[in-house]
Amino acid sequence: MSGAQAWQLKRSSRRTVAIHIRRDGHVEVRAPLRYPLNAIEAFVRSRQAWIDEQLQRLGDLPALPQWGEDRQWWHQGQEWPVHIEHVATQRGRVQVCFSDHGVDSVSAVRHGFQITTTTEPDTWPKLITKSLQNWQTAQAKQSLPIRVEALVAKHGEQWRPTALRFRCLRSRWGSCSADGRIMLNTQLMQLPEHLIDYVICHEMAHLREMNHSAAFYAVQARLNPEWQVQRVEMKQWATRLVTSGDV
């Protein structure tokens, strides 16, 4: 795409146009399948000042350590060290183990993440990140339904979603469809538990109000009286995770 800043267009079944800027400065524009290209280009032009500001902010961030050189990964509100072992004979490409107490059920590992891989270091920037995201996605599919059940038990069956879905996303923490299905970002596993509950309660509130009106925030306040304080925390965490390169 031409313009002040190169950008990539990604179409999907989404309903709105959004701009996502990665930690490496890559600009991706996400749009509905049939949304006119000229309207997308006009939207990007209207947001150019914001794009420039975000790119400047990212450019001012310190360089991240490489994988295998003291790089860390957020999980459950803590930043854990990532240890990488490159082996020549291990079957399979990548194995991820995690321990917060020194011993993992799969193998003995040091405090944090232990990654065993047969791939060469030049593949690690994408491969290690993807492997950690896949591991965290598996954790999310086990843990997030438990959090939803706990909140349904607390607030009542009328807050139970019709279905739960899980996806690793960059631009939003969750969503709720008109038929009551809630989607949760598996990267919620990087956050403390009370902020995971903040996101779930936010989406539960959409079961009653499919908007962000005063009525919606009244419902959210009934489900989560601390939502305003936690919304500020969420913004702080979003900045922290972008700075670390985890989202």
Secondary structure, DSSP 8 states (H G I E B T S, - for coil): --SSS--EEEEES-SS-EEEE-TT--EEEEEETT--HHHHHHHHHHTHHHHHHHHHHHHTS-----TTTT-EEEETTEEEEEEEEE-SS-SSSEEEEEESSSB-SSSB--SEEEEEE-S-GGGHHHHHHHHHHHHHHHHHHHHHHHHHHHHHHHH-GGG--SEEEEE--SS-SEEE-TTSEEEEEGGGGGS-HHHHHHHHHHHHHTTT-SS-SHHHHHHHHHH-TTHHHHHHHHHHHHHHHHHHT--
